[in-house]
Amino acid sequence: MLPSETDPIWTKILNGEIQCQFSHVGTCMLLAYLKRSLVGNARQEKLNSSIHDLRTHLLKYEPLLRSDIERIFGHD
């Protein structure tokens, strides 16, 4: 299970404090895009939107990304 959108881990992932490698190319591309979109535009609403987009993507592809999710976010 993924943490809620208010969990600080999302901000750490998007600002690069936590380095993530995903096995799914589309997820890597989305994360790179979201990180780039925040450079010079780190307003809270943009950050919240990026967190929502990343979390929604991970939920949608959770079966494909299960091992990556467990490695990054830990086990339940």
Summary of the structure (lengths in Angstrom):
residues: 76
radius of gyration: 11.6
end to end distance: 6.7
largest distance: 35.3
contacts: 178
relative contact order: 0.21
helix: 66%
strand: 0%
